[in-house]
Amino acid sequence: MIGRVLSKLWALRIKLAPVLLLMLATACSQGGAPAQDHVSSEDENVFGDPYVIVPAFDEGDVEPYPLLLGDSLVVRLTYSGGCETHDLDLRHRIERDTAFVWIFHQAHGDACEALVRDEYSGRLPAPVMAEGVVVLRHPRMGPLQVLREDLP
C-alpha cells in the first residue's frame, strides 16, 4: 500500500512541476523572494517570538491539544530556546459574536536552539467566555481552530 502511494506521489510531481515553476517565476518577477517562513510584522506584533502549537508531544498522548476545559485553555507548543526563561501570555480580541484568542510568546532574546516543549494553561476572561464562538489563532498564518461554538 505504501509503495502504491509513493508511486502516485512520484507521478504527481511531474504534473505539478509546471505549476511550481510558474509560482517561482511569479515570485521572482515581483522583485524578490517570498517572505521567509510566512513571518509578517503582524505575526511579530500579535504573536511575539516564533512558536508552533502542537496537538501532542508524543504519539502516545491520549488527549489531542489544545483543550478548552471550562474557562481554561490548555495549549501545547514548541519553540527554540533553552537558555532564558520564556513568558507566554493569553491575548484576545472580540469581533461580533466571536472571540479570537492567541498566545503571545516573549523569548527575552534567547538565542539557544534547543527545541523546548511547553504547556500553557490560562483562564479565559469573562468577556471571551460570554461570546458564542471561541476561536484559537495559530501563529504564522496558521489555521483558525474553533474551541467552542454555541449554536442558537
Secondary structure, DSSP 8 states (H G I E B T S, - for coil): -HHHHHHHHHHHHHHHHHHHHHHHHHHHHTTS---GGG--HHHHHHHBS--EEES-SSTT--S-S-EEETTEEEEEEEEEESSS--EEEEEEEEETTEEEEEEEEE-TT----EEEEEEEEEE--HHHHTSSEEEEE-TTT--EEEEEE---
